[in-house]
Amino acid sequence: MTTNYMQTTSSPPTQDASDELLIQQFKDGRKEAFDLLYHRHLQKVFNRVRYVVPENDVEDVTQEIFIAALKSLPSFRGDSQFGTWLRTLTNHKVAEFYRRRTRKQEPQIAPLSDAMAQLTGGSSQSLEERIYIQRALQSLPENYREVILLRFAEDLQFNEIAELTNQNLEATKSLFRRAIAALRTHLE
């Protein structure tokens, strides 16, 4: 029995290891386990941040999130799934980003002229649309914004969203329809 335990703990982290196993390996001193968690969750975090933060700040905020995750992971208790914990951390870091910007009395979203000056390869129309969508998303109630981000930024199916939010499938679909209608209203 001890031999099996020693073999399990001495093996390097693998791509197919669960988040829970990688977290335990990280806590046991295998720092490379965090690299796998990082690569596994980077795109979802980046997409979520990209929907709610101005383009020029997306990479910085994403980096801050993973630095905070690295620092906080030793105290992760496993009361929720790692993805849920990371999503909550992401929301906190985005809110912190806007609090810092508000203190500096900067606009929450760059003026369109500044955004166009930063344009790198995309069309000005798509950039303008993203800015309008960001503004509209920020004006929605939290539960509407969350269901839209889970669906589009994290590409989750309705049954997965229902499970994450502890709602039944029909309530989740209904919330999504109301959120999309509210978003349309704000965009018009």
N, C-alpha and C positions, 0 to 999 in steps of 0.2 A: 504494500500500500504506500509506504513512504517513497519507494522507488518511482511509482507512477506519479505521485505528486511532484517529485523532483523533476521528472521528465516533462511534465506539463508546465511547470513554472520556469524551466530553463529554456524552453523552446521559444524561438523568436516570434513576435506577433505576425499573424498572417492576414491577408486581405479578407478572408472569409470569417475571421473571428468576429464574434458579436461585440457590440459597443461595450457591453458589461464586462466582457473578458478583457478587452483592450484597456478599459478604465482600471481594472484590477491590476493588470500588468504594469500600467503607468504608475499606480500607487506602490507597486512592488519595486519600483526603481527603473523600469524599462522605458526610458524617455521616447524611444522610437514608436511606442504604441500610440503616443499622442499624434505623431505624424500621420498614422493611418486614420485616426479619428478626424484629423484636420482635412485630409484629402477626401474622405468619405462625405463630410458635411459642408465643405467649402462652397460648392456651387449653390446649394440651397440657401445658405446664409447670404452669399453674395447677391443672389436673385432677390431675396427679401429686402436687403438693404437698398438695392438698386431701385426698387419700387418707391421707396420712401425718403431717400436722401438725394440731394443734388449730385449730379454725375461726378463733379470734381472731388467729392468727398467719399464716394462709395468705397474705394480701396482702403482709405485711411480708417473709416468706421469698421469695415470688415476686419482689418488687422487688429484694431482695438478689441473687437469682440473675441478674437481667438487668443489674444494676449490675456484678456480677463479669464477666458475659459482655462487656459494653461495654469494661471495662478489659482483659480478656484477649484480645479478638478480634484486636488487632494481632499477637499472637504465635501465632495459630491457624495451624498448618502444613498442615492439610488431610489429615492422615494418616487421618482418619475423616470420615464425613459430619458436617455441622454438627449435625444432629439428635442424633446419637450423642454428640458432644462436649457438647452442651447438656444431654443427659440425665445424663451423668457429672457435669457441673458441678452439676446439680440435686441429685443424690444426695449430693455432697460438702457442699453448702450445707444440706441437710436434716440430715445427720450433725452438721455444725457447730452448727446450731440446737439439737440435743439435747445436745451437749457443753456449750454455754453454759448451758442450762437445768439440767443436772446440776450444774455448778459453783455455780450459784446455789441449788442444792438445792430446786428447784421440782419439782412433779410433772410427768411428761411429758405427761399429758393432764389437762385441767381436770376437777375433780369435776363430776358430773352436775348438782348444784345450781347451780354457776357457769354451766355451759353453758346450763341452762334460763333463767337470768337474762339471758343474752345472746341469747336466741331472738329472731329477727327474721323473723316470717312463716312459718317452717316449723313442722311439728308437733313436739311434744316426743318423740313416739315415733320419728320419723325421725331426730331429733338423737341420741337415745339409741342407735339402731341404728348411726349413723355412728361414735359413740364406741366401741361394742363392736367394730365392724369395724376401726377404727384400732388398737385394742389387739391384736386378733387378728393383724392384718397385721404389727405390730411383733414379734410373737412367732414369726413364721415364718422359716425359713432365707432367706437373701438371694436365692437362685435362685428360690424359690417366690414370694417377694414381687415380684421383678422381672417374672416372667412374668405375674402377675396384674395388675400396674400397666400393663404394656405392652398387655395385652388390654383392660382396662376403663378405665384413666385416659387412655391414649393412643389407644384404639379401633383398635388395629392388628389385622389379620387374622393367622391362624396362619402363613401363608407369609411374611409380613413379619417376624414375630417370629423365625421360624426363620432368616431371612436375617441379621437383626441379631445374633442370638446364635450364629451359625455352627453351627447344628444342622440335622439333617434335619427334615422336616415331622412325621414320626411321633414322633420324640423330643420335639419341642416340644409336640405334643398330649398326649403321655404325661406330660411334666413339668407341664403345665397341669392335667391331671386329678388328679395327685398333690397339686399345690398347692391346688386347690379342696377336695379331701378333707381336707387338713390344716387349711385354713381353717374348714371345717365342724366339724371336731373341736374346734378352739379356740373356736368360737362356741357349741358345745353345752356 
